[in-house]
Amino acid sequence: MEATLRRTVTNFTDVLFPVSKNAQDPNQHQILKTGNEYVSNLPLQMALYFNMFFMPFWLTSILVCFEIKYTRLSILYVIVLIAIYFVYTLIEIIRLYIGYTGNLTERVPELAGSWLLTLLIQFPLILLLTFNDDAVLLPLERAVHIIEALFVLFEVVCGYFAIRTMVNYQVTKFHLRQFTDLEQLPGEEVHWHDGYDSYHQNLLT
């Protein structure tokens, strides 16, 4: 199940983040310094780090505000808000974890999965919570929603460029390994022929 999910995310990433022509060119291997270059995105890592600390404060604030305005909400909005808070909190924990570890360890599937959760689920939900006046938004509630929306928006934009850079780096690294392996083949072939010629001369003498 996990392998299938990773394969699906990887295939989707290849379509959504096409590799640049420079990364596909083996002659560009000089731009890659294996073992010395890190492609983890520092602004994205900082945003995810501070977002993890802000998340408990956001959750506490909305629960307090929900308790205050509970009697002023219709039954429909009570059910909708509870569902949104539950889904948002659950997805937020998952996406922050896989995004933080994926960016830190330079793993494209995890980072791409976090970016997709941010763009397709968290961003629409936080906009709905921020601008839906029918939910009787309190000042504290609107303030924490705006801050959370800024975090999410920044992570969407920064995450896109982080994944694109990481994909190009991985492709360049793959071509570099192939190029290095091909360079080693002629040397190994010559060494084999030298050994064979020496053995053949010994038999003749």
GITAUR-V985542 format. One record per helix or strand of 3 or more residues. SS is the DSSP state (H for helix, E for strand). FROM is the first residue (numbers start at 0). TO is the last residue. If there is no record, write none. Layout:
BEGIN
SS,FROM,TO + SS,FROM,TO
END
This chain:
BEGIN
H,1,15 + H,20,23 + H,25,30 + H,41,71 + H,74,104 + H,107,130 + H,132,134 + H,138,203
END
